[in-house]
Amino acid sequence: MFRNRYRRILFFFARLAIKMIFWDMLLPRIGLKKISEKGRAERILKAAGSYRLLAIDMGGVLIKVGQFLSARVDVLPAEVTEELSGLQDQVPEEDFQRIRQLAEEELGQTLEESFAEFEEIPLASASLGQVHRAVLNSEDALELEGGEAITRVVVKVQRPDIGAIIDVDLSAFRIVTGWLQRYKPIRKRVDLPALMEEFSTILGQEIDYLNEGKNAERFWEIYQSNPRIKIPRVVWAKTTRRVLVLEDVYAIKITNYKEIKEAGVDLNEVAQRLFASYMEQIFGEEFFHADPHPGNLFVIPPAEPPDGAWQLAFVDFGMVGQVPPSAREGLREAVIAVGTRNAGRLVNAYEKLGFLLPGADLDLIERAESKAFERFWGKSMEELKDIDHKELMTFAHEFRDLMYEMPFQVPQDLLLLGRTVAILSGMCTGLDPGFNVWESLRPYAEDLIRSEVTGNWEMWWGEIEVLLLSLVSLPHRLDGMLAQVERGELKVQAPGLEVHLAKIEKSLQGLTGAVLFAALFVGGMQLLLAGFPLPGFILLGGAFIPLLVILFR
């Protein structure tokens, strides 16, 4: 069984890789780029459909990868994310008798003895476990302040043999990442084998429900005084390594936009609260829920609309992340830089976070970021999607060297954070296509700047020191510039002008080749007509040399 599973995964990705090499690499190189581009959307959609069917049939790690891709509505076509959206919580359910057997082994008694009620039909089926609604016996009820007690719970039971399935899947994915690692542009930017080991560690933690219970309890402590966020309580008396019992907070799924609006809740407000909660987790607590796909987030409607208040509920705390100490200052710099449109500070943040490859052209990156702020800052995701293709091509052409080199890499210790922010971006955009990440980041940037102003005298002294040194060196630099002017050595950089000159040069080269071809061709024909076949054929043969040069250029 496991050997066949391993082979199926490898065969699927090998077939996908061969198709991509043929259509997207080979055809454009032999001059058939239009044919490649014409069917690209259909091929991508077909590949997404094939992957969805494979993941549903096999489950395991394949579901996790599909869930991540299905939430990227900000960068992937709607057809693709819709195709993969079934992997969010519509995983085929496990046979209930197998679930019962595992749960009773873990609890040490039958389900009828453990619970007053237990629903056989699962509330949700996930890649690693299955969730069933239940009611606690009165003696097991979780007492709350004010005399209330929690009796309605959900019971999360691990899928049988999931540990062995994960091992097989990871072994296959290690082979696939080994293939990708042979591709130089990927190899120099990310250490895929190291990321796979990190991912395997995360999955190992995710199938330990005692660890998940501790994570849920920590989140409850963070948000216990916040009425806008709902975190379920853990029923420790019924929780083991493979069975987890939590307060039932399941409500309207966060991607059920129609039902959320019918409940009187504004979608933009949901997006803002979701974004704000993650900013608080990342920058305030430095501990965040790292699996924010739609099956793990719910909107609890107000009890008495319109006066009641709705709540944002989190479930599934198996995958959590912590901001590494080495990244704290870099993240802080990045938020301030984006909030204040400071390109130089953003490049500095990239360096602190380890995003840049050795030898990266920092000046070029800063100019590109400055231009990006100028053109795109303040636009909502909907406005960004509607930007004219020509404008994007102009930007790409202006910074073609940077686009070609792409001197960026993915640090291993930021894997979970990058994944979380990517999914979060897609979810906020799905809730509100007009969601403006720039404006949402601004309050956090302002708070960070205020804390910087009031409490960081060392930073201010450093800035003053840099300013004084600049003022002292200014006369010397002016004198040097004037000397360059006198010697005629002053150079002015004008990227736009360089582009136009390059186009003119290319056109002149093509014109020269065309004139040479015409001269040789006409001369050869004249000689042939005059009765000099040998020199005529020589000139005609020579005419095809500049013609081939023009075509290949």
TORFI-269392 format. One record per residue (C-alpha): residue in three letters; x, y, z. Coordinates in steps of 0.05 Angstrom, whole numbers, padded with zeros to 5 digits, always signed. Layout:
AlaXYZ;...
% end
This chain:
Met+00000+00000+00000;Phe+00053+00050+00021;Arg+00100+00032-00036;Asn+00045+00043-00087;Arg+00029+00111-00054;Tyr+00102+00131-00060;Arg+00104+00113-00134;Arg+00039+00150-00150;Ile+00064+00215-00120;Leu+00131+00211-00158;Phe+00097+00192-00223;Phe+00048+00251-00218;Phe+00102+00303-00207;Ala+00149+00272-00259;Arg+00093+00276-00311;Leu+00077+00348-00291;Ala+00151+00367-00296;Ile+00159+00337-00365;Lys+00097+00375-00390;Met+00123+00441-00362;Ile+00192+00431-00393;Phe+00161+00416-00461;Trp+00108+00471-00463;Asp+00140+00527-00423;Met+00215+00518-00437;Leu+00225+00479-00501;Leu+00171+00509-00547;Pro+00190+00583-00532;Arg+00263+00567-00548;Ile+00247+00541-00617;Gly+00203+00600-00635;Leu+00135+00572-00616;Lys+00122+00619-00557;Lys+00053+00638-00581;Ile+00031+00565-00582;Ser+00058+00556-00511;Glu+00023+00618-00485;Lys-00043+00603-00519;Gly-00058+00540-00480;Arg-00023+00558-00415;Ala-00085+00576-00374;Glu-00120+00512-00395;Arg-00059+00470-00377;Ile-00052+00502-00308;Leu-00126+00491-00293;Lys-00121+00419-00316;Ala-00059+00408-00272;Ala-00096+00438-00212;Gly-00155+00392-00224;Ser-00110+00331-00230;Tyr-00074+00350-00165;Arg-00140+00361-00129;Leu-00165+00291-00148;Leu-00099+00260-00128;Ala-00099+00296-00061;Ile-00171+00277-00045;Asp-00157+00205-00063;Met-00092+00201-00023;Gly-00098+00254+00032;Gly-00038+00266+00077;Val+00014+00318+00060;Leu-00017+00329-00009;Ile-00078+00361+00024;Lys-00034+00409+00063;Val+00001+00433+00000;Gly-00066+00441-00036;Gln-00095+00481+00022;Phe-00038+00530+00018;Leu-00047+00540-00057;Ser-00123+00546-00052;Ala-00117+00606-00005;Arg-00071+00646-00053;Val-00128+00683-00087;Asp-00083+00745-00089;Val-00033+00714-00139;Leu-00065+00652-00170;Pro-00122+00654-00221;Ala-00192+00648-00191;Glu-00204+00585-00232;Val-00144+00551-00199;Thr-00160+00571-00127;Glu-00233+00551-00138;Glu-00210+00484-00165;Leu-00167+00471-00103;Ser-00216+00501-00052;Gly-00248+00433-00041;Leu-00185+00413-00005;Gln-00198+00464+00051;Asp-00246+00420+00090;Gln-00279+00372+00040;Val-00230+00315+00051;Pro-00263+00246+00045;Glu-00283+00223+00114;Glu-00251+00164+00149;Asp-00292+00101+00164;Phe-00327+00115+00231;Gln-00312+00046+00259;Arg-00237+00059+00251;Ile-00246+00127+00285;Arg-00286+00095+00341;Gln-00233+00042+00352;Leu-00176+00092+00357;Ala-00215+00140+00402;Glu-00236+00085+00450;Glu-00164+00059+00453;Glu-00139+00128+00471;Leu-00195+00144+00522;Gly-00196+00076+00554;Gln-00272+00070+00550;Thr-00327+00068+00499;Leu-00353+00131+00466;Glu-00420+00120+00500;Glu-00385+00120+00568;Ser-00342+00181+00551;Phe-00396+00226+00523;Ala-00470+00239+00533;Glu-00477+00246+00458;Phe-00429+00233+00400;Glu-00446+00248+00327;Glu-00422+00194+00279;Ile-00425+00240+00218;Pro-00363+00284+00221;Leu-00368+00359+00226;Ala-00304+00366+00185;Ser-00254+00320+00154;Ala-00182+00346+00151;Ser-00118+00317+00124;Leu-00092+00292+00190;Gly-00154+00284+00233;Gln-00230+00284+00235;Val-00276+00327+00277;His-00341+00303+00309;Arg-00391+00342+00351;Ala-00406+00314+00421;Val-00437+00331+00488;Leu-00399+00320+00553;Asn-00428+00283+00612;Ser-00450+00330+00667;Glu-00392+00308+00713;Asp-00341+00325+00657;Ala-00370+00394+00641;Leu-00319+00450+00640;Glu-00338+00501+00694;Leu-00331+00575+00676;Glu-00333+00639+00717;Gly-00404+00662+00732;Gly-00432+00592+00741;Glu-00434+00574+00667;Ala-00408+00507+00642;Ile-00384+00482+00574;Thr-00418+00417+00553;Arg-00421+00423+00476;Val-00353+00404+00448;Val-00318+00379+00386;Val-00275+00316+00388;Lys-00216+00315+00340;Val-00193+00244+00327;Gln-00129+00229+00289;Arg-00134+00188+00225;Pro-00108+00117+00234;Asp-00038+00105+00204;Ile-00029+00179+00191;Gly+00042+00177+00219;Ala+00064+00124+00168;Ile+00028+00162+00111;Ile+00065+00226+00128;Asp+00131+00189+00127;Val+00117+00161+00058;Asp+00093+00228+00030;Leu+00153+00266+00057;Ser+00200+00214+00027;Ala+00167+00225-00041;Phe+00169+00301-00034;Arg+00243+00298-00016;Ile+00255+00266-00084;Val+00213+00320-00118;Thr+00250+00376-00082;Gly+00315+00342-00102;Trp+00294+00350-00175;Leu+00277+00423-00164;Gln+00343+00435-00128;Arg+00379+00418-00193;Tyr+00349+00480-00225;Lys+00400+00535-00211;Pro+00352+00595-00202;Ile+00316+00555-00147;Arg+00379+00526-00117;Lys+00413+00593-00106;Arg+00352+00624-00072;Val+00326+00570-00026;Asp+00352+00507+00008;Leu+00294+00461-00008;Pro+00322+00399+00029;Ala+00329+00441+00092;Leu+00258+00468+00083;Met+00232+00396+00076;Glu+00264+00377+00141;Glu+00233+00438+00174;Phe+00165+00418+00145;Ser+00172+00347+00171;Thr+00186+00374+00241;Ile+00124+00417+00237;Leu+00080+00359+00216;Gly+00109+00317+00272;Gln+00086+00370+00321;Glu+00018+00376+00287;Ile+00000+00303+00299;Asp+00015+00309+00374;Tyr-00053+00333+00402;Leu-00024+00346+00471;Asn+00021+00397+00439;Glu-00039+00427+00401;Gly-00078+00432+00466;Lys-00022+00472+00498;Asn-00021+00518+00438;Ala-00096+00528+00443;Glu-00090+00545+00516;Arg-00036+00596+00503;Phe-00079+00630+00451;Trp-00138+00631+00499;Glu-00094+00666+00551;Ile-00074+00718+00499;Tyr-00146+00733+00478;Gln-00186+00718+00541;Ser-00198+00793+00553;Asn-00214+00808+00480;Pro-00289+00797+00465;Arg-00278+00804+00390;Ile-00235+00740+00385;Lys-00260+00671+00406;Ile-00211+00616+00425;Pro-00240+00548+00446;Arg-00225+00520+00515;Val-00189+00453+00522;Val-00222+00395+00559;Trp-00158+00364+00586;Ala-00194+00306+00621;Lys-00213+00278+00553;Thr-00150+00297+00513;Thr-00094+00250+00494;Arg-00038+00249+00443;Arg-00086+00227+00388;Val-00153+00254+00414;Leu-00167+00327+00428;Val-00231+00354+00459;Leu-00246+00429+00452;Glu-00304+00476+00464;Asp-00349+00479+00402;Val-00338+00547+00368;Tyr-00353+00525+00297;Ala-00398+00575+00261;Ile-00399+00609+00192;Lys-00337+00591+00152;Ile-00297+00654+00136;Thr-00303+00643+00061;Asn-00379+00636+00063;Tyr-00387+00708+00042;Lys-00461+00704+00028;Glu-00480+00676+00096;Ile-00434+00725+00132;Lys-00469+00784+00098;Glu-00538+00754+00113;Ala-00518+00752+00187;Gly-00508+00827+00184;Val-00431+00826+00187;Asp-00390+00871+00140;Leu-00339+00832+00100;Asn-00289+00890+00101;Glu-00294+00891+00177;Val-00279+00816+00178;Ala-00217+00827+00134;Gln-00193+00884+00179;Arg-00203+00843+00243;Leu-00168+00783+00213;Phe-00109+00825+00191;Ala-00105+00862+00258;Ser-00106+00797+00297;Tyr-00047+00771+00258;Met-00008+00836+00265;Glu-00019+00831+00341;Gln+00003+00758+00341;Ile+00066+00770+00299;Phe+00089+00837+00327;Gly+00058+00837+00396;Glu+00062+00765+00419;Glu+00113+00739+00369;Phe+00071+00675+00370;Phe+00021+00663+00314;His-00030+00614+00286;Ala+00006+00587+00226;Asp-00050+00551+00189;Pro-00102+00605+00173;His-00137+00568+00116;Pro-00213+00578+00111;Gly-00230+00513+00147;Asn-00197+00539+00210;Leu-00230+00608+00215;Phe-00303+00623+00230;Val-00348+00683+00241;Ile-00394+00676+00301;Pro-00454+00721+00284;Pro-00482+00769+00335;Ala-00533+00738+00383;Glu-00580+00798+00378;Pro-00568+00836+00314;Pro-00557+00893+00301;Asp-00536+00910+00373;Gly-00497+00846+00387;Ala-00423+00839+00369;Trp-00396+00785+00323;Gln-00333+00745+00339;Leu-00276+00718+00298;Ala-00262+00646+00319;Phe-00197+00606+00310;Val-00192+00530+00310;Asp-00137+00479+00296;Phe-00074+00500+00334;Gly-00029+00444+00311;Met+00013+00489+00267;Val+00038+00551+00303;Gly+00099+00594+00293;Gln+00144+00639+00332;Val+00181+00700+00305;Pro+00256+00682+00310;Pro+00298+00731+00350;Ser+00342+00744+00288;Ala+00281+00768+00249;Arg+00248+00815+00299;Glu+00286+00877+00281;Gly+00282+00863+00207;Leu+00206+00854+00208;Arg+00199+00918+00249;Glu+00242+00955+00198;Ala+00201+00927+00140;Val+00134+00950+00169;Ile+00160+01020+00183;Ala+00191+01023+00113;Val+00127+01003+00078;Gly+00084+01048+00122;Thr+00129+01109+00108;Arg+00148+01090+00036;Asn+00221+01089+00053;Ala+00256+01047+00000;Gly+00325+01052+00033;Arg+00298+01027+00099;Leu+00262+00970+00064;Val+00327+00947+00032;Asn+00359+00951+00101;Ala+00303+00906+00127;Tyr+00316+00856+00071;Glu+00388+00852+00093;Lys+00370+00841+00166;Leu+00320+00787+00148;Gly+00370+00751+00103;Phe+00327+00759+00040;Leu+00384+00782-00005;Leu+00436+00738-00038;Pro+00510+00756-00030;Gly+00531+00808-00081;Ala+00461+00836-00092;Asp+00460+00907-00123;Leu+00431+00946-00064;Asp+00427+01012-00102;Leu+00388+00980-00159;Ile+00340+00945-00110;Glu+00329+01011-00074;Arg+00313+01047-00139;Ala+00265+00992-00158;Glu+00230+00995-00090;Ser+00226+01071-00094;Lys+00194+01066-00164;Ala+00146+01012-00139;Phe+00124+01056-00081;Glu+00114+01114-00130;Arg+00071+01073-00178;Phe+00035+01022-00134;Trp+00034+01047-00062;Gly-00035+01059-00034;Lys-00072+01017-00086;Ser-00120+00963-00063;Met-00112+00891-00086;Glu-00169+00902-00136;Glu-00134+00963-00164;Leu-00068+00927-00168;Lys-00100+00871-00208;Asp-00128+00922-00257;Ile-00061+00956-00271;Asp-00048+00961-00346;His-00003+00905-00371;Lys+00039+00956-00409;Glu+00055+00993-00345;Leu+00080+00929-00312;Met+00121+00913-00374;Thr+00152+00983-00372;Phe+00170+00973-00299;Ala+00200+00904-00314;His+00239+00931-00373;Glu+00267+00990-00333;Phe+00294+00942-00281;Arg+00306+00883-00327;Asp+00374+00868-00296;Leu+00342+00861-00228;Met+00285+00818-00256;Tyr+00336+00773-00291;Glu+00381+00764-00230;Met+00325+00762-00177;Pro+00376+00766-00120;Phe+00327+00742-00066;Gln+00325+00680-00023;Val+00278+00647+00028;Pro+00310+00641+00098;Gln+00294+00575+00130;Asp+00272+00604+00198;Leu+00219+00647+00163;Leu+00184+00589+00127;Leu+00122+00588+00171;Leu+00117+00664+00175;Gly+00122+00672+00100;Arg+00070+00617+00088;Thr+00022+00649+00139;Val+00028+00719+00110;Ala+00018+00692+00040;Ile-00047+00656+00059;Leu-00070+00716+00101;Ser-00061+00762+00041;Gly-00104+00717-00002;Met-00159+00711+00050;Cys-00164+00786+00063;Thr-00168+00797-00012;Gly-00222+00744-00019;Leu-00264+00777+00037;Asp-00255+00847+00007;Pro-00225+00855-00063;Gly-00215+00929-00045;Phe-00173+00910+00017;Asn-00116+00960+00022;Val-00056+00928+00056;Trp-00018+00994+00055;Glu-00070+01031+00096;Ser-00078+00971+00142;Leu-00003+00970+00156;Arg+00001+01045+00169;Pro-00025+01044+00243;Tyr+00027+00991+00261;Ala+00082+01031+00227;Glu+00061+01093+00265;Asp+00061+01056+00332;Leu+00130+01028+00317;Ile+00156+01097+00298;Arg+00127+01127+00363;Ser+00161+01074+00405;Glu+00225+01088+00365;Val+00220+01162+00380;Thr+00204+01157+00454;Gly+00249+01099+00474;Asn+00308+01089+00427;Trp+00359+01145+00441;Glu+00415+01102+00413;Met+00380+01101+00345;Trp+00371+01176+00346;Trp+00444+01187+00366;Gly+00464+01142+00308;Glu+00421+01182+00259;Ile+00450+01248+00285;Glu+00521+01220+00278;Val+00507+01200+00205;Leu+00478+01269+00191;Leu+00539+01306+00221;Leu+00587+01262+00182;Ser+00549+01278+00118;Leu+00551+01353+00133;Val+00626+01351+00148;Ser+00641+01312+00083;Leu+00595+01355+00039;Pro+00647+01409+00020;His+00697+01355+00000;Arg+00645+01318-00042;Leu+00624+01382-00077;Asp+00697+01399-00093;Gly+00706+01329-00122;Met+00643+01335-00165;Leu+00666+01403-00193;Ala+00734+01373-00210;Gln+00699+01317-00249;Val+00659+01370-00287;Glu+00723+01407-00305;Arg+00756+01343-00331;Gly+00693+01323-00369;Glu+00686+01259-00328;Leu+00618+01271-00298;Lys+00569+01216-00316;Val+00493+01221-00311;Gln+00452+01157-00305;Ala+00387+01157-00344;Pro+00358+01086-00347;Gly+00300+01107-00392;Leu+00347+01140-00442;Glu+00392+01078-00442;Val+00332+01035-00459;His+00313+01079-00518;Leu+00384+01081-00543;Ala+00389+01006-00539;Lys+00325+01000-00581;Ile+00352+01049-00633;Glu+00418+01010-00636;Lys+00381+00945-00646;Ser+00338+00976-00701;Leu+00400+01003-00737;Gln+00433+00934-00733;Gly+00371+00903-00764;Leu+00369+00957-00818;Thr+00442+00946-00835;Gly+00430+00871-00841;Ala+00370+00883-00886;Val+00409+00930-00932;Leu+00467+00880-00936;Phe+00419+00823-00953;Ala+00384+00864-01007;Ala+00451+00885-01039;Leu+00478+00814-01041;Phe+00412+00786-01066;Val+00403+00837-01122;Gly+00477+00832-01142;Gly+00472+00756-01145;Met+00410+00758-01188;Gln+00442+00808-01235;Leu+00503+00763-01245;Leu+00459+00703-01258;Leu+00419+00740-01310;Ala+00484+00766-01342;Gly+00510+00694-01351;Phe+00558+00690-01292;Pro+00528+00632-01251;Leu+00586+00618-01204;Pro+00595+00688-01174;Gly+00519+00697-01176;Phe+00507+00636-01132;Ile+00563+00657-01085;Leu+00530+00725-01074;Leu+00461+00693-01066;Gly+00489+00644-01015;Gly+00522+00702-00978;Ala+00456+00740-00976;Phe+00426+00687-00930;Ile+00478+00699-00876;Pro+00453+00769-00856;Leu+00381+00743-00865;Leu+00392+00687-00814;Val+00426+00736-00767;Ile+00366+00783-00770;Leu+00316+00726-00758;Phe+00354+00697-00698;Arg+00365+00765-00666;
% end
